[in-house]
């Protein structure tokens, strides 16, 4: 599942790359890695979200 907003993208990237952060926010690192992988498959999607202010 790709990220729905730039903020969600940043959160999931942090979770995917930092086990301490993942534990702090209560999101399994596996979930963050799934989002990171899905976002890689949709280049340009985040730029579109940023241009629409996440809407």
CHARMM internal coordinates of N, CA and C (Angstrom, degrees):
IC EDIT
DIST 1 N 1 CA 1.4490
DIST 1 CA 1 C 1.5334
ANGL 1 N 1 CA 1 C 108.25
DIST 1 C 2 N 1.3142
ANGL 1 CA 1 C 2 N 118.13
DIHE 1 N 1 CA 1 C 2 N 120.27
DIST 2 N 2 CA 1.4646
ANGL 1 C 2 N 2 CA 119.49
DIHE 1 CA 1 C 2 N 2 CA 179.21
DIST 2 CA 2 C 1.5309
ANGL 2 N 2 CA 2 C 111.40
DIHE 1 C 2 N 2 CA 2 C -74.72
DIST 2 C 3 N 1.3121
ANGL 2 CA 2 C 3 N 115.47
DIHE 2 N 2 CA 2 C 3 N 158.50
DIST 3 N 3 CA 1.4577
ANGL 2 C 3 N 3 CA 121.63
DIHE 2 CA 2 C 3 N 3 CA 179.59
DIST 3 CA 3 C 1.5209
ANGL 3 N 3 CA 3 C 111.36
DIHE 2 C 3 N 3 CA 3 C -63.57
DIST 3 C 4 N 1.3195
ANGL 3 CA 3 C 4 N 116.23
DIHE 3 N 3 CA 3 C 4 N 147.92
DIST 4 N 4 CA 1.4628
ANGL 3 C 4 N 4 CA 122.21
DIHE 3 CA 3 C 4 N 4 CA -179.02
DIST 4 CA 4 C 1.5244
ANGL 4 N 4 CA 4 C 112.45
DIHE 3 C 4 N 4 CA 4 C -95.15
DIST 4 C 5 N 1.3305
ANGL 4 CA 4 C 5 N 117.23
DIHE 4 N 4 CA 4 C 5 N -15.90
DIST 5 N 5 CA 1.4573
ANGL 4 C 5 N 5 CA 120.33
DIHE 4 CA 4 C 5 N 5 CA -179.04
DIST 5 CA 5 C 1.5260
ANGL 5 N 5 CA 5 C 109.06
DIHE 4 C 5 N 5 CA 5 C -151.00
DIST 5 C 6 N 1.3315
ANGL 5 CA 5 C 6 N 116.41
DIHE 5 N 5 CA 5 C 6 N 160.95
DIST 6 N 6 CA 1.4674
ANGL 5 C 6 N 6 CA 118.55
DIHE 5 CA 5 C 6 N 6 CA 176.36
DIST 6 CA 6 C 1.5309
ANGL 6 N 6 CA 6 C 112.31
DIHE 5 C 6 N 6 CA 6 C -60.47
DIST 6 C 7 N 1.3275
ANGL 6 CA 6 C 7 N 117.42
DIHE 6 N 6 CA 6 C 7 N -35.76
DIST 7 N 7 CA 1.4630
ANGL 6 C 7 N 7 CA 120.37
DIHE 6 CA 6 C 7 N 7 CA 179.10
DIST 7 CA 7 C 1.5294
ANGL 7 N 7 CA 7 C 110.83
DIHE 6 C 7 N 7 CA 7 C -64.66
DIST 7 C 8 N 1.3261
ANGL 7 CA 7 C 8 N 116.86
DIHE 7 N 7 CA 7 C 8 N -41.58
DIST 8 N 8 CA 1.4566
ANGL 7 C 8 N 8 CA 120.49
DIHE 7 CA 7 C 8 N 8 CA 178.58
DIST 8 CA 8 C 1.5286
ANGL 8 N 8 CA 8 C 109.81
DIHE 7 C 8 N 8 CA 8 C -65.76
DIST 8 C 9 N 1.3134
ANGL 8 CA 8 C 9 N 116.87
DIHE 8 N 8 CA 8 C 9 N -38.66
DIST 9 N 9 CA 1.4616
ANGL 8 C 9 N 9 CA 120.91
DIHE 8 CA 8 C 9 N 9 CA 178.28
DIST 9 CA 9 C 1.5306
ANGL 9 N 9 CA 9 C 110.22
DIHE 8 C 9 N 9 CA 9 C -60.33
DIST 9 C 10 N 1.3322
ANGL 9 CA 9 C 10 N 117.22
DIHE 9 N 9 CA 9 C 10 N -47.88
DIST 10 N 10 CA 1.4584
ANGL 9 C 10 N 10 CA 120.96
DIHE 9 CA 9 C 10 N 10 CA -179.95
DIST 10 CA 10 C 1.5310
ANGL 10 N 10 CA 10 C 111.10
DIHE 9 C 10 N 10 CA 10 C -62.20
DIST 10 C 11 N 1.3232
ANGL 10 CA 10 C 11 N 116.91
DIHE 10 N 10 CA 10 C 11 N -41.93
DIST 11 N 11 CA 1.4608
ANGL 10 C 11 N 11 CA 120.95
DIHE 10 CA 10 C 11 N 11 CA 178.78
DIST 11 CA 11 C 1.5200
ANGL 11 N 11 CA 11 C 110.79
DIHE 10 C 11 N 11 CA 11 C -60.98
DIST 11 C 12 N 1.3192
ANGL 11 CA 11 C 12 N 116.76
DIHE 11 N 11 CA 11 C 12 N -48.78
DIST 12 N 12 CA 1.4600
ANGL 11 C 12 N 12 CA 120.51
DIHE 11 CA 11 C 12 N 12 CA -177.11
DIST 12 CA 12 C 1.5270
ANGL 12 N 12 CA 12 C 112.14
DIHE 11 C 12 N 12 CA 12 C -67.74
DIST 12 C 13 N 1.3192
ANGL 12 CA 12 C 13 N 117.45
DIHE 12 N 12 CA 12 C 13 N -33.64
DIST 13 N 13 CA 1.4640
ANGL 12 C 13 N 13 CA 119.77
DIHE 12 CA 12 C 13 N 13 CA 176.17
DIST 13 CA 13 C 1.5278
ANGL 13 N 13 CA 13 C 109.56
DIHE 12 C 13 N 13 CA 13 C -66.30
DIST 13 C 14 N 1.3155
ANGL 13 CA 13 C 14 N 117.05
DIHE 13 N 13 CA 13 C 14 N -40.60
DIST 14 N 14 CA 1.4597
ANGL 13 C 14 N 14 CA 120.54
DIHE 13 CA 13 C 14 N 14 CA 176.86
DIST 14 CA 14 C 1.5167
ANGL 14 N 14 CA 14 C 111.52
DIHE 13 C 14 N 14 CA 14 C -62.62
DIST 14 C 15 N 1.3149
ANGL 14 CA 14 C 15 N 116.50
DIHE 14 N 14 CA 14 C 15 N -43.35
DIST 15 N 15 CA 1.4634
ANGL 14 C 15 N 15 CA 121.96
DIHE 14 CA 14 C 15 N 15 CA 178.50
DIST 15 CA 15 C 1.5308
ANGL 15 N 15 CA 15 C 110.32
DIHE 14 C 15 N 15 CA 15 C -62.91
DIST 15 C 16 N 1.3203
ANGL 15 CA 15 C 16 N 116.48
DIHE 15 N 15 CA 15 C 16 N -42.97
DIST 16 N 16 CA 1.4626
ANGL 15 C 16 N 16 CA 121.01
DIHE 15 CA 15 C 16 N 16 CA -177.27
DIST 16 CA 16 C 1.5298
ANGL 16 N 16 CA 16 C 112.52
DIHE 15 C 16 N 16 CA 16 C -64.98
DIST 16 C 17 N 1.3268
ANGL 16 CA 16 C 17 N 116.90
DIHE 16 N 16 CA 16 C 17 N -30.85
DIST 17 N 17 CA 1.4593
ANGL 16 C 17 N 17 CA 120.00
DIHE 16 CA 16 C 17 N 17 CA -172.98
DIST 17 CA 17 C 1.5205
ANGL 17 N 17 CA 17 C 115.45
DIHE 16 C 17 N 17 CA 17 C -106.26
DIST 17 C 18 N 1.3399
ANGL 17 CA 17 C 18 N 118.31
DIHE 17 N 17 CA 17 C 18 N -4.80
DIST 18 N 18 CA 1.4631
ANGL 17 C 18 N 18 CA 119.94
DIHE 17 CA 17 C 18 N 18 CA -177.04
DIST 18 CA 18 C 1.5267
ANGL 18 N 18 CA 18 C 110.49
DIHE 17 C 18 N 18 CA 18 C -140.20
DIST 18 C 19 N 1.3346
ANGL 18 CA 18 C 19 N 117.41
DIHE 18 N 18 CA 18 C 19 N 103.61
DIST 19 N 19 CA 1.4664
ANGL 18 C 19 N 19 CA 120.42
DIHE 18 CA 18 C 19 N 19 CA -177.81
DIST 19 CA 19 C 1.5351
ANGL 19 N 19 CA 19 C 113.28
DIHE 18 C 19 N 19 CA 19 C -59.89
DIST 19 C 20 N 1.3303
ANGL 19 CA 19 C 20 N 117.43
DIHE 19 N 19 CA 19 C 20 N -35.66
DIST 20 N 20 CA 1.4746
ANGL 19 C 20 N 20 CA 120.01
DIHE 19 CA 19 C 20 N 20 CA 179.34
DIST 20 CA 20 C 1.5286
ANGL 20 N 20 CA 20 C 110.54
DIHE 19 C 20 N 20 CA 20 C -65.35
DIST 20 C 21 N 1.3245
ANGL 20 CA 20 C 21 N 116.29
DIHE 20 N 20 CA 20 C 21 N -41.66
DIST 21 N 21 CA 1.4674
ANGL 20 C 21 N 21 CA 120.47
DIHE 20 CA 20 C 21 N 21 CA 178.84
DIST 21 CA 21 C 1.5245
ANGL 21 N 21 CA 21 C 110.23
DIHE 20 C 21 N 21 CA 21 C -65.92
DIST 21 C 22 N 1.3338
ANGL 21 CA 21 C 22 N 116.70
DIHE 21 N 21 CA 21 C 22 N -40.76
DIST 22 N 22 CA 1.4681
ANGL 21 C 22 N 22 CA 120.87
DIHE 21 CA 21 C 22 N 22 CA 179.33
DIST 22 CA 22 C 1.5201
ANGL 22 N 22 CA 22 C 110.28
DIHE 21 C 22 N 22 CA 22 C -58.98
DIST 22 C 23 N 1.3112
ANGL 22 CA 22 C 23 N 116.24
DIHE 22 N 22 CA 22 C 23 N -43.98
DIST 23 N 23 CA 1.4607
ANGL 22 C 23 N 23 CA 120.04
DIHE 22 CA 22 C 23 N 23 CA 179.30
DIST 23 CA 23 C 1.5247
ANGL 23 N 23 CA 23 C 110.98
DIHE 22 C 23 N 23 CA 23 C -66.41
DIST 23 C 24 N 1.3311
ANGL 23 CA 23 C 24 N 116.65
DIHE 23 N 23 CA 23 C 24 N -39.44
DIST 24 N 24 CA 1.4692
ANGL 23 C 24 N 24 CA 121.23
DIHE 23 CA 23 C 24 N 24 CA -179.30
DIST 24 CA 24 C 1.5282
ANGL 24 N 24 CA 24 C 111.89
DIHE 23 C 24 N 24 CA 24 C -61.31
DIST 24 C 25 N 1.3353
ANGL 24 CA 24 C 25 N 117.24
DIHE 24 N 24 CA 24 C 25 N -42.90
DIST 25 N 25 CA 1.4694
ANGL 24 C 25 N 25 CA 120.72
DIHE 24 CA 24 C 25 N 25 CA -177.73
DIST 25 CA 25 C 1.5273
ANGL 25 N 25 CA 25 C 112.49
DIHE 24 C 25 N 25 CA 25 C -89.17
DIST 25 C 26 N 1.3344
ANGL 25 CA 25 C 26 N 117.45
DIHE 25 N 25 CA 25 C 26 N -7.71
DIST 26 N 26 CA 1.4604
ANGL 25 C 26 N 26 CA 121.15
DIHE 25 CA 25 C 26 N 26 CA 175.21
DIST 26 CA 26 C 1.5181
ANGL 26 N 26 CA 26 C 115.29
DIHE 25 C 26 N 26 CA 26 C 77.49
DIST 26 C 27 N 1.3293
ANGL 26 CA 26 C 27 N 116.05
DIHE 26 N 26 CA 26 C 27 N 27.65
DIST 27 N 27 CA 1.4623
ANGL 26 C 27 N 27 CA 120.89
DIHE 26 CA 26 C 27 N 27 CA 177.91
DIST 27 CA 27 C 1.5276
ANGL 27 N 27 CA 27 C 107.46
DIHE 26 C 27 N 27 CA 27 C -115.67
DIST 27 C 28 N 1.3237
ANGL 27 CA 27 C 28 N 117.68
DIHE 27 N 27 CA 27 C 28 N 125.99
DIST 28 N 28 CA 1.4670
ANGL 27 C 28 N 28 CA 119.10
DIHE 27 CA 27 C 28 N 28 CA 178.79
DIST 28 CA 28 C 1.5314
ANGL 28 N 28 CA 28 C 111.55
DIHE 27 C 28 N 28 CA 28 C -59.65
DIST 28 C 29 N 1.3091
ANGL 28 CA 28 C 29 N 115.79
DIHE 28 N 28 CA 28 C 29 N 140.19
DIST 29 N 29 CA 1.4552
ANGL 28 C 29 N 29 CA 120.42
DIHE 28 CA 28 C 29 N 29 CA -178.64
DIST 29 CA 29 C 1.5228
ANGL 29 N 29 CA 29 C 111.21
DIHE 28 C 29 N 29 CA 29 C -61.13
DIST 29 C 30 N 1.3071
ANGL 29 CA 29 C 30 N 117.11
DIHE 29 N 29 CA 29 C 30 N -30.63
DIST 30 N 30 CA 1.4661
ANGL 29 C 30 N 30 CA 121.41
DIHE 29 CA 29 C 30 N 30 CA 178.19
DIST 30 CA 30 C 1.5315
ANGL 30 N 30 CA 30 C 110.49
DIHE 29 C 30 N 30 CA 30 C -60.20
DIST 30 C 31 N 1.3225
ANGL 30 CA 30 C 31 N 117.03
DIHE 30 N 30 CA 30 C 31 N -39.71
DIST 31 N 31 CA 1.4684
ANGL 30 C 31 N 31 CA 121.42
DIHE 30 CA 30 C 31 N 31 CA 179.24
DIST 31 CA 31 C 1.5284
ANGL 31 N 31 CA 31 C 109.87
DIHE 30 C 31 N 31 CA 31 C -65.18
DIST 31 C 32 N 1.3243
ANGL 31 CA 31 C 32 N 117.14
DIHE 31 N 31 CA 31 C 32 N -44.90
DIST 32 N 32 CA 1.4600
ANGL 31 C 32 N 32 CA 120.94
DIHE 31 CA 31 C 32 N 32 CA 177.87
DIST 32 CA 32 C 1.5155
ANGL 32 N 32 CA 32 C 112.08
DIHE 31 C 32 N 32 CA 32 C -59.29
DIST 32 C 33 N 1.3181
ANGL 32 CA 32 C 33 N 116.10
DIHE 32 N 32 CA 32 C 33 N -40.08
DIST 33 N 33 CA 1.4719
ANGL 32 C 33 N 33 CA 120.16
DIHE 32 CA 32 C 33 N 33 CA 179.02
DIST 33 CA 33 C 1.5189
ANGL 33 N 33 CA 33 C 111.13
DIHE 32 C 33 N 33 CA 33 C -67.11
DIST 33 C 34 N 1.3404
ANGL 33 CA 33 C 34 N 117.27
DIHE 33 N 33 CA 33 C 34 N -36.48
DIST 34 N 34 CA 1.4658
ANGL 33 C 34 N 34 CA 120.21
DIHE 33 CA 33 C 34 N 34 CA 177.52
DIST 34 CA 34 C 1.5320
ANGL 34 N 34 CA 34 C 110.65
DIHE 33 C 34 N 34 CA 34 C -63.94
DIST 34 C 35 N 1.3304
ANGL 34 CA 34 C 35 N 116.77
DIHE 34 N 34 CA 34 C 35 N -43.05
DIST 35 N 35 CA 1.4648
ANGL 34 C 35 N 35 CA 120.48
DIHE 34 CA 34 C 35 N 35 CA 178.17
DIST 35 CA 35 C 1.5248
ANGL 35 N 35 CA 35 C 110.11
DIHE 34 C 35 N 35 CA 35 C -64.26
DIST 35 C 36 N 1.3255
ANGL 35 CA 35 C 36 N 117.43
DIHE 35 N 35 CA 35 C 36 N -43.03
DIST 36 N 36 CA 1.4640
ANGL 35 C 36 N 36 CA 120.86
DIHE 35 CA 35 C 36 N 36 CA -179.58
DIST 36 CA 36 C 1.5272
ANGL 36 N 36 CA 36 C 110.64
DIHE 35 C 36 N 36 CA 36 C -60.79
DIST 36 C 37 N 1.3145
ANGL 36 CA 36 C 37 N 116.75
DIHE 36 N 36 CA 36 C 37 N -42.16
DIST 37 N 37 CA 1.4634
ANGL 36 C 37 N 37 CA 121.21
DIHE 36 CA 36 C 37 N 37 CA 178.53
DIST 37 CA 37 C 1.5259
ANGL 37 N 37 CA 37 C 110.74
DIHE 36 C 37 N 37 CA 37 C -65.07
DIST 37 C 38 N 1.3201
ANGL 37 CA 37 C 38 N 116.65
DIHE 37 N 37 CA 37 C 38 N -42.52
DIST 38 N 38 CA 1.4701
ANGL 37 C 38 N 38 CA 120.28
DIHE 37 CA 37 C 38 N 38 CA -179.54
DIST 38 CA 38 C 1.5302
ANGL 38 N 38 CA 38 C 110.74
DIHE 37 C 38 N 38 CA 38 C -65.98
DIST 38 C 39 N 1.3377
ANGL 38 CA 38 C 39 N 117.30
DIHE 38 N 38 CA 38 C 39 N -37.51
DIST 39 N 39 CA 1.4653
ANGL 38 C 39 N 39 CA 120.08
DIHE 38 CA 38 C 39 N 39 CA 179.62
DIST 39 CA 39 C 1.5272
ANGL 39 N 39 CA 39 C 111.77
DIHE 38 C 39 N 39 CA 39 C -67.26
DIST 39 C 40 N 1.3292
ANGL 39 CA 39 C 40 N 116.77
DIHE 39 N 39 CA 39 C 40 N -31.84
DIST 40 N 40 CA 1.4653
ANGL 39 C 40 N 40 CA 119.66
DIHE 39 CA 39 C 40 N 40 CA 177.73
DIST 40 CA 40 C 1.5226
ANGL 40 N 40 CA 40 C 111.01
DIHE 39 C 40 N 40 CA 40 C -64.45
DIST 40 C 41 N 1.3090
ANGL 40 CA 40 C 41 N 116.84
DIHE 40 N 40 CA 40 C 41 N -29.17
DIST 41 N 41 CA 1.4552
ANGL 40 C 41 N 41 CA 121.58
DIHE 40 CA 40 C 41 N 41 CA -178.75
DIST 41 CA 41 C 1.5142
ANGL 41 N 41 CA 41 C 113.68
DIHE 40 C 41 N 41 CA 41 C -79.75
DIST 41 C 42 N 1.3354
ANGL 41 CA 41 C 42 N 117.70
DIHE 41 N 41 CA 41 C 42 N -4.33
DIST 42 N 42 CA 1.4622
ANGL 41 C 42 N 42 CA 122.12
DIHE 41 CA 41 C 42 N 42 CA -178.03
DIST 42 CA 42 C 1.5299
ANGL 42 N 42 CA 42 C 110.89
DIHE 41 C 42 N 42 CA 42 C -128.09
DIST 42 C 43 N 1.3350
ANGL 42 CA 42 C 43 N 118.04
DIHE 42 N 42 CA 42 C 43 N 63.05
DIST 43 N 43 CA 1.4556
ANGL 42 C 43 N 43 CA 118.95
DIHE 42 CA 42 C 43 N 43 CA 179.96
DIST 43 CA 43 C 1.5293
ANGL 43 N 43 CA 43 C 110.88
DIHE 42 C 43 N 43 CA 43 C -63.10
DIST 43 C 44 N 1.2922
ANGL 43 CA 43 C 44 N 116.40
DIHE 43 N 43 CA 43 C 44 N 140.45
DIST 44 N 44 CA 1.4606
ANGL 43 C 44 N 44 CA 120.90
DIHE 43 CA 43 C 44 N 44 CA -179.81
DIST 44 CA 44 C 1.5148
ANGL 44 N 44 CA 44 C 113.14
DIHE 43 C 44 N 44 CA 44 C 90.25
DIST 44 C 45 N 1.3209
ANGL 44 CA 44 C 45 N 117.74
DIHE 44 N 44 CA 44 C 45 N -17.04
DIST 45 N 45 CA 1.4662
ANGL 44 C 45 N 45 CA 121.01
DIHE 44 CA 44 C 45 N 45 CA -178.48
DIST 45 CA 45 C 1.5289
ANGL 45 N 45 CA 45 C 110.81
DIHE 44 C 45 N 45 CA 45 C -65.24
DIST 45 C 46 N 1.3261
ANGL 45 CA 45 C 46 N 117.32
DIHE 45 N 45 CA 45 C 46 N -42.55
DIST 46 N 46 CA 1.4606
ANGL 45 C 46 N 46 CA 119.61
DIHE 45 CA 45 C 46 N 46 CA -179.22
DIST 46 CA 46 C 1.5266
ANGL 46 N 46 CA 46 C 111.66
DIHE 45 C 46 N 46 CA 46 C -68.30
DIST 46 C 47 N 1.3246
ANGL 46 CA 46 C 47 N 116.80
DIHE 46 N 46 CA 46 C 47 N -34.47
DIST 47 N 47 CA 1.4656
ANGL 46 C 47 N 47 CA 118.99
DIHE 46 CA 46 C 47 N 47 CA 177.08
DIST 47 CA 47 C 1.5267
ANGL 47 N 47 CA 47 C 109.66
DIHE 46 C 47 N 47 CA 47 C -63.53
DIST 47 C 48 N 1.3231
ANGL 47 CA 47 C 48 N 116.77
DIHE 47 N 47 CA 47 C 48 N -38.22
DIST 48 N 48 CA 1.4678
ANGL 47 C 48 N 48 CA 120.66
DIHE 47 CA 47 C 48 N 48 CA 177.67
DIST 48 CA 48 C 1.5187
ANGL 48 N 48 CA 48 C 110.39
DIHE 47 C 48 N 48 CA 48 C -64.37
DIST 48 C 49 N 1.3354
ANGL 48 CA 48 C 49 N 116.47
DIHE 48 N 48 CA 48 C 49 N -41.65
DIST 49 N 49 CA 1.4617
ANGL 48 C 49 N 49 CA 119.72
DIHE 48 CA 48 C 49 N 49 CA 177.99
DIST 49 CA 49 C 1.5257
ANGL 49 N 49 CA 49 C 110.75
DIHE 48 C 49 N 49 CA 49 C -63.38
DIST 49 C 50 N 1.3247
ANGL 49 CA 49 C 50 N 116.16
DIHE 49 N 49 CA 49 C 50 N -41.96
DIST 50 N 50 CA 1.4784
ANGL 49 C 50 N 50 CA 118.91
DIHE 49 CA 49 C 50 N 50 CA -179.42
DIST 50 CA 50 C 1.5200
ANGL 50 N 50 CA 50 C 111.13
DIHE 49 C 50 N 50 CA 50 C -64.01
DIST 50 C 51 N 1.3152
ANGL 50 CA 50 C 51 N 117.26
DIHE 50 N 50 CA 50 C 51 N -37.94
DIST 51 N 51 CA 1.4597
ANGL 50 C 51 N 51 CA 119.92
DIHE 50 CA 50 C 51 N 51 CA -179.07
DIST 51 CA 51 C 1.5142
ANGL 51 N 51 CA 51 C 112.22
DIHE 50 C 51 N 51 CA 51 C -69.68
DIST 51 C 52 N 1.3431
ANGL 51 CA 51 C 52 N 116.64
DIHE 51 N 51 CA 51 C 52 N -23.10
DIST 52 N 52 CA 1.4684
ANGL 51 C 52 N 52 CA 120.87
DIHE 51 CA 51 C 52 N 52 CA 178.77
DIST 52 CA 52 C 1.5219
ANGL 52 N 52 CA 52 C 111.50
DIHE 51 C 52 N 52 CA 52 C -101.39
DIST 52 C 53 N 1.3389
ANGL 52 CA 52 C 53 N 117.78
DIHE 52 N 52 CA 52 C 53 N 14.05
DIST 53 N 53 CA 1.4571
ANGL 52 C 53 N 53 CA 122.97
DIHE 52 CA 52 C 53 N 53 CA -177.70
DIST 53 CA 53 C 1.5179
ANGL 53 N 53 CA 53 C 111.74
DIHE 52 C 53 N 53 CA 53 C 55.92
DIST 53 C 54 N 1.3174
ANGL 53 CA 53 C 54 N 117.95
DIHE 53 N 53 CA 53 C 54 N 36.38
DIST 54 N 54 CA 1.4444
ANGL 53 C 54 N 54 CA 122.43
DIHE 53 CA 53 C 54 N 54 CA 177.24
DIST 54 CA 54 C 1.5017
ANGL 54 N 54 CA 54 C 115.12
DIHE 53 C 54 N 54 CA 54 C 78.03
DIST 54 C 55 N 1.3170
ANGL 54 CA 54 C 55 N 118.15
DIHE 54 N 54 CA 54 C 55 N 10.20
DIST 55 N 55 CA 1.4747
ANGL 54 C 55 N 55 CA 120.60
DIHE 54 CA 54 C 55 N 55 CA -179.08
DIST 55 CA 55 C 1.4932
ANGL 55 N 55 CA 55 C 111.22
DIHE 54 C 55 N 55 CA 55 C -101.42
END
COOR INIT
IC SEED 1 N 1 CA 1 C
IC BUILD
